[in-house]
Amino acid sequence: MTDTKLLLERAGRSAPDVAFGLEEFRRLRERRDRVRRIRAGAVGLTLAVVAATVAFTALQGGDASDTDGQYASTGATLPPATRSPFVAAPGELYYRAVLFVRAGCPEDLVEECYGNEVRLDATYWWSPNDDSGRIAVDDAQAYGIEGGRFGAGAFPNLNGIDVSEFPLEPAALTEFLLERSAEAGVSPAPLITPPPEGAPRDGQLWRAITDLLADPHVTPTVRAALLDVAVGVQGTTLETGVVDPAGRPAHAIVFGNWGGELEERLYVDPDTHELLASTTSSPDGAIVEIYLVQHAGVADSTETGPEPDGGSVPLTLLSTEDLVEMLGARS
């Protein structure tokens, strides 16, 4: 999928189907007004893509060393965690139940956009000892995923993620991620226009971090370390004492991606420094994408999960339908 198409998808709007009547007329009017605002925002997004492409092309024309010295952490840190990240003992599996929704009008922005959301409701059990596990898919719409039970060495890993050698100290991990995401690195990430107050490789580093945070092969220890790096990315702001989309206490790391056009927020559990959720908002402030961790921790088998109050992420019973209702809200 091209970056332009991705941005247009993120600028899409959606609404749940409701009974037709006077209330529906009101909702239709509101949706049309929102679509007009999003169309205006889409122009800004397109300009951001053009600027990003020009910058990327210019940098591609030089040696890989051209990007050296174009990033330095601000040194910002999260408030201290109160608990260490969970570590799976021999015979245990990492457990993660996640929801994802994205507003969708994949081809063109249209007046009405029913049922075009991207959705995922999935639970992962993954053994770091022998790379076995299970993926249970309860809802998947326009989202490629393979459910099932997987023997040793067979757990799906299309991106070849192996975090066993990732350094955990923020400065070392920052350097490691920059090398890994560079053009000649193990997992190249695109150069993206940084926010006005950012450094040239901010968007690239942010993309590398957010991609890893959503991967089931990344352990809680490494996720916490990635979030320690994220808070030091230039152009970010840290908000404490907030709540995530499920109402759970959180810290929020906020970054204006694509030159500040898209506001992305990472919600961090204050106790464990686990990722609770992330959101993306369009230029007019409407939420167009939500990733939510319902529950996380360790489990004894692929048939069980952590106790409701015993995981590394507080349990929430929100569903994809609940998240779709949140699309369009102001972040």
C-alpha positions as CSV (number, residue, x, y, z in Angstrom):
1,M,0.0,0.0,0.0
2,T,1.4,3.4,-0.9
3,D,2.0,6.1,1.7
4,T,-0.6,8.3,-0.1
5,K,-3.2,5.5,0.0
6,L,-2.4,4.9,3.7
7,L,-2.9,8.5,4.5
8,L,-6.2,8.6,2.6
9,E,-7.4,5.5,4.5
10,R,-6.5,7.2,7.8
11,A,-8.5,10.2,6.7
12,G,-11.6,8.1,6.1
13,R,-14.6,8.4,8.3
14,S,-17.2,5.8,9.3
15,A,-20.3,5.5,11.5
16,P,-22.4,2.7,12.9
17,D,-25.7,1.9,11.2
18,V,-28.7,3.2,13.1
19,A,-32.5,3.2,12.7
20,F,-33.7,5.7,10.1
21,G,-35.7,8.7,11.4
22,L,-35.2,12.3,12.6
23,E,-32.1,11.3,14.6
24,E,-30.7,9.7,11.5
25,F,-31.1,13.0,9.5
26,R,-29.2,14.7,12.3
27,R,-26.4,12.1,12.1
28,L,-26.2,12.3,8.3
29,R,-25.8,16.1,8.5
30,E,-23.0,15.7,11.1
31,R,-21.3,13.1,9.0
32,R,-21.4,15.3,5.9
33,D,-19.9,18.2,7.8
34,R,-17.2,15.9,9.1
35,V,-16.5,14.6,5.5
36,R,-16.0,18.1,4.3
37,R,-13.5,18.8,7.1
38,I,-11.7,15.6,6.3
39,R,-11.5,16.4,2.6
40,A,-9.9,19.7,3.5
41,G,-7.5,17.8,5.8
42,A,-6.8,15.3,3.0
43,V,-5.3,18.2,0.9
44,G,-2.9,18.9,3.7
45,L,-2.1,15.2,4.0
46,T,-1.3,15.0,0.3
47,L,1.0,18.0,0.5
48,A,2.7,16.3,3.5
49,V,3.2,13.1,1.4
50,V,4.7,15.1,-1.5
51,A,7.1,16.9,0.9
52,A,8.1,13.5,2.5
53,T,8.7,12.0,-0.9
54,V,10.9,14.9,-2.0
55,A,12.9,14.7,1.2
56,F,13.2,10.9,0.9
57,T,14.3,11.1,-2.7
58,A,16.9,13.7,-1.9
59,L,18.4,11.6,0.9
60,Q,18.3,8.5,-1.2
61,G,20.6,10.2,-3.7
62,G,23.5,10.4,-1.3
63,D,25.5,7.9,0.7
64,A,24.0,6.2,3.7
65,S,26.2,8.2,6.0
66,D,24.2,11.3,5.0
67,T,21.8,10.5,7.8
68,D,24.5,10.3,10.4
69,G,24.1,12.9,13.1
70,Q,20.6,13.7,12.2
71,Y,19.1,12.4,15.4
72,A,19.8,12.8,19.1
73,S,17.5,12.0,21.9
74,T,16.0,14.8,24.0
75,G,16.8,12.7,27.2
76,A,13.2,12.9,28.3
77,T,12.0,9.9,30.4
78,L,8.8,8.4,31.7
79,P,8.0,8.6,35.4
80,P,9.4,5.4,37.0
81,A,7.4,2.2,36.8
82,T,6.3,0.6,40.0
83,R,6.5,-3.0,38.7
84,S,9.0,-4.9,36.5
85,P,7.7,-6.2,33.1
86,F,6.4,-9.7,33.0
87,V,8.9,-12.4,31.9
88,A,7.6,-15.8,30.7
89,A,9.1,-18.7,32.6
90,P,9.9,-22.0,30.9
91,G,6.6,-23.6,29.9
92,E,4.7,-20.2,29.9
93,L,3.5,-18.2,27.0
94,Y,3.1,-14.5,26.4
95,Y,-0.6,-13.6,26.2
96,R,-2.0,-10.5,24.4
97,A,-5.6,-9.7,23.5
98,V,-5.8,-6.8,21.1
99,L,-8.4,-4.7,19.2
100,F,-7.8,-2.5,16.2
101,V,-10.1,-0.3,14.1
102,R,-9.4,2.2,11.3
103,A,-11.9,4.4,9.6
104,G,-12.1,3.4,6.0
105,C,-13.0,4.7,2.6
106,P,-10.0,2.9,0.9
107,E,-10.4,4.4,-2.6
108,D,-12.0,7.8,-2.4
109,L,-13.5,9.9,0.2
110,V,-17.3,9.6,-0.1
111,E,-20.3,11.1,1.5
112,E,-21.4,8.0,3.3
113,C,-19.1,5.2,4.3
114,Y,-20.8,2.3,6.0
115,G,-19.0,-1.0,6.9
116,N,-15.7,0.0,5.4
117,E,-13.7,0.0,8.6
118,V,-10.6,-2.1,9.1
119,R,-11.1,-4.2,12.2
120,L,-9.3,-6.8,14.2
121,D,-10.2,-8.6,17.4
122,A,-7.4,-11.2,18.1
123,T,-5.7,-13.0,21.0
124,Y,-2.1,-14.2,20.8
125,W,-0.3,-16.9,22.8
126,W,3.3,-17.1,22.0
127,S,6.1,-19.2,23.5
128,P,9.5,-17.5,23.3
129,N,11.1,-20.9,24.2
130,D,10.2,-22.8,21.1
131,D,8.3,-20.2,19.0
132,S,5.0,-22.1,19.2
133,G,1.6,-20.8,20.1
134,R,-1.9,-19.9,19.0
135,I,-3.8,-17.0,17.4
136,A,-7.5,-16.8,18.0
137,V,-9.3,-14.4,15.6
138,D,-12.8,-13.3,16.8
139,D,-13.2,-10.5,14.2
140,A,-11.1,-9.5,11.2
141,Q,-12.3,-7.2,8.4
142,A,-9.9,-6.1,5.7
143,Y,-7.1,-7.2,7.9
144,G,-4.7,-10.0,6.8
145,I,-4.1,-12.5,9.7
146,E,-3.7,-16.2,10.0
147,G,-5.4,-17.8,13.0
148,G,-4.8,-21.3,14.3
149,R,-2.4,-23.4,16.5
150,F,1.2,-23.5,15.7
151,G,3.9,-26.0,16.6
152,A,7.5,-25.4,17.5
153,G,9.1,-22.9,15.2
154,A,5.8,-22.3,13.2
155,F,4.3,-19.3,14.9
156,P,3.8,-16.7,12.1
157,N,6.6,-14.2,11.9
158,L,6.3,-12.6,8.4
159,N,8.6,-9.7,9.5
160,G,11.3,-11.9,11.0
161,I,11.2,-10.2,14.4
162,D,13.7,-11.4,16.9
163,V,14.2,-9.1,19.9
164,S,16.5,-11.4,21.9
165,E,19.5,-9.3,21.0
166,F,17.9,-5.9,21.4
167,P,19.7,-3.7,23.9
168,L,17.5,-2.3,26.7
169,E,19.4,0.8,27.7
170,P,17.7,3.8,26.0
171,A,20.8,5.3,24.3
172,A,22.0,1.9,23.0
173,L,18.5,0.9,21.9
174,T,18.1,4.3,20.1
175,E,21.3,3.8,18.1
176,F,20.4,0.1,17.4
177,L,16.9,1.1,16.1
178,L,18.4,3.9,13.9
179,E,20.9,1.5,12.3
180,R,18.2,-1.2,12.0
181,S,15.7,1.2,10.3
182,A,18.2,2.9,8.0
183,E,18.1,2.2,4.2
184,A,20.8,-0.5,4.5
185,G,19.5,-1.8,7.8
186,V,17.8,-5.1,8.7
187,S,14.4,-3.5,8.7
188,P,14.4,-0.3,6.6
189,A,11.7,2.3,7.5
190,P,10.7,5.2,5.3
191,L,12.0,8.7,6.0
192,I,9.0,10.7,7.0
193,T,8.7,14.5,7.4
194,P,9.3,15.2,11.1
195,P,7.2,17.7,13.1
196,P,8.4,21.3,12.9
197,E,10.4,20.9,16.1
198,G,11.8,17.5,15.2
199,A,15.0,16.1,13.8
200,P,15.4,14.7,10.3
201,R,15.1,11.0,11.3
202,D,12.4,11.4,14.0
203,G,9.6,10.0,11.7
204,Q,11.7,7.0,10.7
205,L,12.6,6.2,14.4
206,W,9.0,6.6,15.4
207,R,7.8,4.3,12.6
208,A,10.3,1.7,13.7
209,I,9.1,1.9,17.3
210,T,5.4,1.8,16.6
211,D,5.7,-1.2,14.2
212,L,7.6,-3.2,16.9
213,L,5.1,-2.3,19.6
214,A,2.3,-4.0,17.8
215,D,4.2,-7.2,17.0
216,P,3.4,-10.3,19.2
217,H,7.0,-11.4,19.1
218,V,8.1,-8.3,21.2
219,T,8.3,-9.1,24.9
220,P,7.0,-6.8,27.6
221,T,10.6,-6.0,28.6
222,V,11.5,-4.8,25.1
223,R,8.2,-3.0,24.7
224,A,8.9,-1.0,27.9
225,A,12.4,-0.2,26.6
226,L,10.9,0.9,23.2
227,L,8.6,3.3,25.0
228,D,11.6,4.7,27.0
229,V,13.1,5.5,23.6
230,A,9.8,6.9,22.2
231,V,9.5,9.5,24.9
232,G,12.9,10.9,24.0
233,V,12.1,11.3,20.3
234,Q,12.5,15.0,19.3
235,G,9.1,16.5,18.6
236,T,7.2,14.4,21.2
237,T,5.4,15.7,24.3
238,L,4.7,13.7,27.4
239,E,1.3,14.0,29.1
240,T,0.8,12.4,32.6
241,G,-2.3,11.8,34.6
242,V,-4.5,11.0,31.5
243,V,-6.6,8.0,30.5
244,D,-6.5,5.7,27.5
245,P,-9.5,5.1,25.2
246,A,-10.7,2.4,27.7
247,G,-10.5,4.9,30.6
248,R,-7.5,3.3,32.2
249,P,-4.9,5.6,33.9
250,A,-2.1,6.3,31.5
251,H,0.8,8.4,30.4
252,A,0.6,9.6,26.8
253,I,3.5,10.1,24.4
254,V,2.3,12.4,21.6
255,F,4.0,12.8,18.2
256,G,3.0,14.9,15.2
257,N,3.8,12.5,12.4
258,W,4.0,13.5,8.7
259,G,5.2,17.0,9.5
260,G,2.7,17.4,12.3
261,E,-0.3,16.5,10.1
262,L,-1.2,13.3,12.0
263,E,-1.2,13.3,15.8
264,E,-0.2,9.9,17.1
265,R,-0.5,9.0,20.8
266,L,1.0,6.1,22.6
267,Y,-0.7,5.3,26.0
268,V,1.6,3.8,28.6
269,D,0.6,2.0,31.7
270,P,2.1,4.0,34.6
271,D,2.8,0.8,36.7
272,T,4.4,-1.5,34.2
273,H,5.3,0.8,31.3
274,E,3.4,-1.6,29.0
275,L,1.6,-0.3,25.9
276,L,-2.1,0.2,26.7
277,A,-3.3,1.7,23.4
278,S,-2.4,4.0,20.5
279,T,-4.5,6.4,18.5
280,T,-4.1,8.4,15.3
281,S,-6.0,11.6,14.6
282,S,-6.5,13.5,11.4
283,P,-5.6,17.2,10.9
284,D,-9.0,18.3,12.3
285,G,-8.5,16.3,15.5
286,A,-10.9,13.4,14.7
287,I,-9.6,10.0,15.8
288,V,-9.3,7.8,12.7
289,E,-7.4,4.8,14.1
290,I,-7.3,3.0,17.5
291,Y,-5.2,0.1,18.6
292,L,-6.1,-1.2,22.1
293,V,-4.6,-3.9,24.3
294,Q,-7.5,-5.5,26.1
295,H,-5.4,-7.6,28.4
296,A,-1.8,-8.9,28.5
297,G,0.5,-11.0,30.6
298,V,1.7,-14.6,30.8
299,A,-0.3,-17.8,30.5
300,D,0.3,-21.5,31.3
301,S,-1.3,-22.8,28.1
302,T,-3.0,-21.7,24.9
303,E,-6.3,-22.3,26.6
304,T,-6.0,-19.8,29.4
305,G,-5.2,-16.2,30.1
306,P,-4.0,-14.2,33.0
307,E,-6.4,-13.6,35.9
308,P,-8.5,-10.4,35.3
309,D,-6.4,-8.5,37.9
310,G,-3.2,-10.4,37.3
311,G,-1.9,-9.2,34.0
312,S,0.6,-6.6,32.9
313,V,-2.2,-4.6,31.3
314,P,-5.5,-3.9,33.2
315,L,-8.4,-5.9,31.7
316,T,-11.0,-4.0,29.6
317,L,-14.1,-5.5,28.1
318,L,-14.4,-3.0,25.2
319,S,-15.1,-4.5,21.7
320,T,-14.4,-3.4,18.2
321,E,-17.9,-2.1,18.0
322,D,-17.1,0.2,21.0
323,L,-14.0,1.4,19.2
324,V,-15.9,2.1,16.0
325,E,-18.2,4.4,18.0
326,M,-15.1,6.4,19.1
327,L,-13.9,7.0,15.5
328,G,-14.4,10.7,14.8
329,A,-14.1,11.8,18.4
330,R,-11.7,14.5,19.3
331,S,-8.4,13.3,20.7
